[in-house]
Structures are given as C-alpha cells and as structure tokens.
Amino acid sequence: MADEEDDIILSELETEELVLQMHDDLYDGLRDEIEEGVNILLERGWAPYKVLTEALVAGMTIVGNDFRDGILFVPEVLLAANAMKAGMSILKPLLAETGAPRMGKMVIGTVKGDIHDIGKNLVSMMMEGAGFEVVDLGINNPVEKYIEAAQQEEADIVGMSALLTTTMPYMKVVIDAMVAQGIRDDYIVLVGGAPLNEEFGRAIGADAYCRDAAVAVETAKKFIARKHNAIAAG
C-alpha cells in the first residue's frame, strides 16, 4: 500500500516537472517538445482543458509578460506562439468534444486598404494562447466583412489593426456602421497598430486601444470579466 502511495506521489511530481518543462519549452519555441508534452499529459489522464490552462496558457502568460516588459521580442514571441499552436492542434478537437469553457471569441483583421499583418498575427496567436477562440479575417477588410463575421461567429470582441496613418480612420467607418445598425454595444471593440494611440481610440469610439499583443490580451480579459459579471448581476 505504501509502495502504491509512493508511486502516486512520484508520478504527480513527474507530471508537475513536465508542466514546468513545457513552460520552458514554450518560452524557447520548441514545437515538437510541446506536442510531446501535451500527448504525455493526456495519456496520464489530464483533461484537455486542464492541459490547455495549466501547461499552455500558463506558459504563454510568462511569454506575454516578458514581451510586455521588453525581455522578449517579436521573433521570439512568434516562435513561442507557433509552439503553442502545435499543442492547440492536438487539443482543439478534444476541447470541442468535451464542451470545455472558453474565455471568449474574437474576430480580428487588418482594415480595408492595409495589408500589414505581423502585429495582427501576433495578437491572434497571443489571444489563442490565453484561451480565446480567434477568427482571423486576414488583411484589407471592408466594414461588411467585420460586421458579417462578428454576427455569424457570435463574437464577444472585434479587433481592428492598421499600420498606416491613411488606413487608421477606416476603423471609425466600421464603428459608425455598427452604431448605425444598433449593434455597437453587442461587441467589445479593440484597436491597435503603430500610428494609433489612446486618444485616437477614444475619439473613434473604440472600447480600448492596445499598444501591443500582451496589452491586447490583458485588456480583452478585463472586458470579458466585466461582461460576465454584468450578465451574472443580470
């Protein structure tokens, strides 16, 4: 009996060590190691949602914090996000089967006339890393595409990106169209991109301006928590 208990304790310690190792592997962008770690945790009886939150999301939170603090840079974060995606590809069908809770759903794209997508891609990956479901519309999106996707996907958040001073005013076109259709309050609208600032975000009627991907994740989490609290308060 004592031997069995010792085996259980040893197994739990090994699993804890594996999870910590996965945090390091994510940080280093080691795709194959993450896939292997996810499979081992599933074999050891971990629920897909537990693997997602404790191994992957917790690891990407460390990456996000260091990116925000200037310790990591875009290429390193893209590698980490790529490794996260490899783990997610194993978990996604299992999460769908188990009906696991999700943080929220985001529709994101670069606005009409703008074909820059590195920043937007980084936000998409970091949001997925934080447990959000993300529908990426790509580049050069007209107002109709945003609204149609937001409604079709039953999104919580609409994210818009622009890297040109000539395309950033188009964000207001999208928000004004949402207001005109009476659906503006149905969505949390987040905007970002190099030429933007908080003042611009406020002026066009966005809920928040996010200066980088790490801030976008933190901001999204805050707004989603507020939304859930408002629904609970009823």
RODRENVO-372784 format. One line per 4 residues: number of its first residue (from 0); their letters; for each residue x, y, z of C-alpha. Coordinates in nm, 4 decimals. Layout:
NUM	a	X Y Z | ...
This chain:
0	made	0.0000 0.0000 0.0000 | 0.2834 0.2333 0.0944 | 0.4555 0.1486 -0.2351 | 0.1399 0.2420 -0.4273
4	eddi	0.1200 0.5762 -0.2469 | 0.4888 0.6399 -0.3194 | 0.4284 0.5640 -0.6892 | 0.1352 0.8070 -0.6994
8	ilse	0.3407 1.0831 -0.5333 | 0.6329 1.0160 -0.7697 | 0.4004 1.0231 -1.0701 | 0.2474 1.3556 -0.9553
12	lete	0.5939 1.5066 -0.9074 | 0.6997 1.3905 -1.2538 | 0.3865 1.5467 -1.4013 | 0.4495 1.8764 -1.2196
16	elvl	0.8061 1.8757 -1.3530 | 0.6772 1.8068 -1.7044 | 0.4376 2.1041 -1.6871 | 0.7207 2.3340 -1.5723
20	qmhd	0.9403 2.1950 -1.8514 | 0.6594 2.2719 -2.1001 | 0.6541 2.6339 -1.9792 | 1.0285 2.6497 -2.0593
24	dlyd	0.9774 2.4751 -2.3944 | 0.7057 2.7232 -2.4916 | 0.9336 3.0093 -2.3926 | 1.2019 2.8647 -2.6207
28	glrd	0.9551 2.7969 -2.9038 | 1.0159 2.4200 -2.9089 | 0.7232 2.2917 -3.1163 | 0.7999 1.9153 -3.1093
32	eiee	0.8563 1.9144 -2.7322 | 0.5210 2.0864 -2.6751 | 0.3373 1.8298 -2.8895 | 0.5058 1.5503 -2.6961
36	gvni	0.4254 1.7112 -2.3592 | 0.0581 1.7564 -2.4483 | 0.0311 1.3908 -2.5526 | 0.2008 1.2688 -2.2327
40	ller	-0.0339 1.4733 -2.0104 | -0.3367 1.3397 -2.1988 | -0.2034 0.9822 -2.1576 | -0.1682 1.0473 -1.7850
44	gwap	-0.5378 1.1262 -1.7670 | -0.5336 1.5051 -1.7706 | -0.8495 1.6641 -1.9111 | -0.7871 1.8648 -2.2316
48	ykvl	-0.8983 2.1879 -2.0612 | -0.6521 2.1298 -1.7753 | -0.3688 2.0767 -2.0260 | -0.4704 2.3973 -2.2043
52	teal	-0.4877 2.6167 -1.8956 | -0.2096 2.4798 -1.6745 | 0.0503 2.3835 -1.9359 | -0.0104 2.6056 -2.2402
56	vagm	-0.1946 2.9196 -2.1226 | 0.0177 2.9461 -1.8069 | 0.3324 2.9154 -2.0200 | 0.2166 3.1769 -2.2714
60	tivg	0.1311 3.4121 -1.9830 | 0.5007 3.4108 -1.8886 | 0.5904 3.4810 -2.2539 | 0.3336 3.7627 -2.2693
64	ndfr	0.4595 3.9253 -1.9507 | 0.8213 3.9192 -2.0689 | 0.7184 4.0581 -2.4075 | 0.5319 4.3400 -2.2346
68	dgil	0.8379 4.4121 -2.0156 | 1.0788 4.4196 -2.3106 | 1.2628 4.0972 -2.2167 | 1.1354 3.9073 -2.5226
72	fvpe	1.0901 4.0467 -2.8729 | 0.8554 3.9774 -3.1654 | 1.0550 3.6935 -3.3328 | 1.0801 3.5042 -3.0024
76	vlla	0.7116 3.5527 -2.9252 | 0.6163 3.4289 -3.2728 | 0.8211 3.1125 -3.2115 | 0.6512 3.0599 -2.8747
80	anam	0.3086 3.1177 -3.0304 | 0.3919 2.8706 -3.3061 | 0.4798 2.6059 -3.0460 | 0.1550 2.6863 -2.8641
84	kagm	-0.0361 2.6329 -3.1902 | 0.1165 2.2867 -3.2255 | -0.0186 2.1936 -2.8819 | -0.3537 2.3539 -2.9587
88	silk	-0.3957 2.1500 -3.2785 | -0.3998 1.8344 -3.0627 | -0.6323 1.9836 -2.8004 | -0.8845 2.1658 -3.0231
92	plla	-1.0907 1.8622 -3.1325 | -1.0820 1.7222 -2.7775 | -1.1950 2.0538 -2.6284 | -1.4828 2.0668 -2.8782
96	etga	-1.5895 1.7140 -2.7757 | -1.5826 1.7914 -2.4029 | -1.7538 2.1298 -2.4401 | -1.4800 2.2967 -2.2357
100	prmg	-1.5423 2.6572 -2.1308 | -1.3731 2.9205 -2.3424 | -1.2517 3.2614 -2.2403 | -1.4373 3.4352 -2.5234
104	kmvi	-1.4406 3.4713 -2.9013 | -1.2633 3.7352 -3.1074 | -1.2936 3.8365 -3.4714 | -0.9802 4.0226 -3.5832
108	gtvk	-0.8459 4.1669 -3.9061 | -0.6444 4.4460 -4.0647 | -0.8687 4.7230 -4.2002 | -0.9503 4.7999 -4.5650
112	gdih	-0.6552 4.9368 -4.7627 | -0.3962 4.7935 -4.5210 | -0.2011 4.4765 -4.5947 | 0.0215 4.4688 -4.2854
116	digk	-0.0385 4.1655 -4.0683 | 0.2567 4.0842 -3.8400 | 0.1113 4.2750 -3.5427 | -0.2354 4.1353 -3.6047
120	nlvs	-0.0979 3.7802 -3.6343 | 0.0857 3.8230 -3.3057 | -0.2329 3.9395 -3.1318 | -0.4229 3.6409 -3.2779
124	mmme	-0.1638 3.3945 -3.1530 | -0.1362 3.5541 -2.8084 | -0.5154 3.5618 -2.7727 | -0.5333 3.1919 -2.8612
128	gagf	-0.2540 3.1359 -2.6128 | -0.4688 3.2980 -2.3453 | -0.7603 3.0619 -2.4176 | -0.9649 3.2779 -2.6546
132	evvd	-1.1168 3.1443 -2.9731 | -0.9925 3.3623 -3.2603 | -1.1348 3.4081 -3.6090 | -0.8679 3.5824 -3.8175
136	lgin	-1.0117 3.7686 -4.1173 | -0.6692 3.8478 -4.2619 | -0.5890 4.1793 -4.4329 | -0.7755 4.4528 -4.6224
140	npve	-1.1162 4.4056 -4.4571 | -1.4158 4.6216 -4.5522 | -1.6782 4.7141 -4.2949 | -1.9213 4.4472 -4.4224
144	kyie	-1.6687 4.1706 -4.3535 | -1.6214 4.2742 -3.9889 | -1.9928 4.3026 -3.9180 | -2.0869 3.9835 -4.1014
148	aaqq	-1.8137 3.7829 -3.9248 | -1.8930 3.9274 -3.5804 | -2.2607 3.8343 -3.6175 | -2.2029 3.4963 -3.7807
152	eead	-1.9388 3.3901 -3.5264 | -2.1308 3.5359 -3.2299 | -1.8102 3.7103 -3.1288 | -1.7516 3.8883 -2.7998
156	ivgm	-1.4688 4.1041 -2.9345 | -1.3994 4.2795 -3.2649 | -1.0304 4.3632 -3.3146 | -0.9045 4.6025 -3.5806
160	sall	-0.5442 4.6673 -3.6812 | -0.3852 4.9357 -3.9002 | -0.0232 5.0258 -3.9666 | -0.0773 5.3256 -4.1951
164	tttm	-0.1951 5.6742 -4.0998 | -0.4033 5.6652 -4.4207 | -0.5950 5.3491 -4.3204 | -0.6469 5.4072 -3.9477
168	pymk	-0.9509 5.6392 -4.0000 | -1.1313 5.3389 -4.1553 | -1.1704 5.1990 -3.8028 | -1.4213 5.4779 -3.7362
172	vvid	-1.6127 5.3782 -4.0504 | -1.6571 5.0289 -3.9040 | -1.7594 5.1552 -3.5588 | -2.0010 5.4122 -3.7083
176	amva	-2.1621 5.1352 -3.9170 | -2.2040 4.9237 -3.6023 | -2.3684 5.2192 -3.4272 | -2.5979 5.2818 -3.7273
180	qgir	-2.7070 4.9159 -3.7235 | -2.7716 4.9265 -3.3474 | -2.5165 4.6539 -3.2720 | -2.2249 4.8558 -3.1318
184	ddyi	-2.2989 4.7600 -2.7704 | -2.3040 4.3892 -2.8591 | -1.9255 4.3840 -2.9002 | -1.6062 4.4866 -2.7255
188	vlvg	-1.4086 4.6817 -2.9884 | -1.0290 4.6807 -2.9527 | -0.7970 4.8691 -3.1889 | -0.4199 4.8650 -3.2362
192	gapl	-0.1318 4.9463 -3.4670 | 0.1823 5.1608 -3.4712 | 0.0283 5.5006 -3.5640 | -0.2575 5.4765 -3.3108
196	neef	-0.2765 5.6000 -2.9538 | -0.5263 5.6072 -2.6667 | -0.6641 5.9446 -2.7693 | -0.7414 5.8168 -3.1210
200	grai	-0.9076 5.5050 -2.9766 | -1.1368 5.7193 -2.7634 | -1.2101 5.9632 -3.0475 | -1.3370 5.6903 -3.2826
204	gada	-1.5487 5.5203 -3.0148 | -1.3425 5.2059 -2.9544 | -1.3550 5.0410 -2.6122 | -0.9759 5.0397 -2.5882
208	ycrd	-0.6508 5.0986 -2.7731 | -0.3935 4.8207 -2.7227 | -0.0310 4.9172 -2.7822 | 0.0886 4.5566 -2.8273
212	aava	-0.0248 4.1934 -2.8188 | 0.0382 4.1453 -2.4452 | -0.1735 4.4518 -2.3626 | -0.4445 4.3266 -2.6011
216	veta	-0.4699 4.0002 -2.4042 | -0.4828 4.1773 -2.0663 | -0.7424 4.4260 -2.1958 | -0.9573 4.1526 -2.3502
220	kkfi	-0.9543 3.9535 -2.0261 | -1.0658 4.2600 -1.8258 | -1.3527 4.3418 -2.0614 | -1.4690 3.9788 -2.0804
224	arkh	-1.4659 3.9530 -1.6991 | -1.6728 4.2717 -1.6806 | -1.9175 4.1357 -1.9386 | -1.9590 3.8091 -1.7471
228	naia	-2.0103 3.9962 -1.4204 | -2.2744 4.2184 -1.5801 | -2.4573 3.9102 -1.7138 | -2.4369 3.7412 -1.3711
232	ag	-2.5697 4.0553 -1.1999 | -2.8498 4.0420 -1.4573
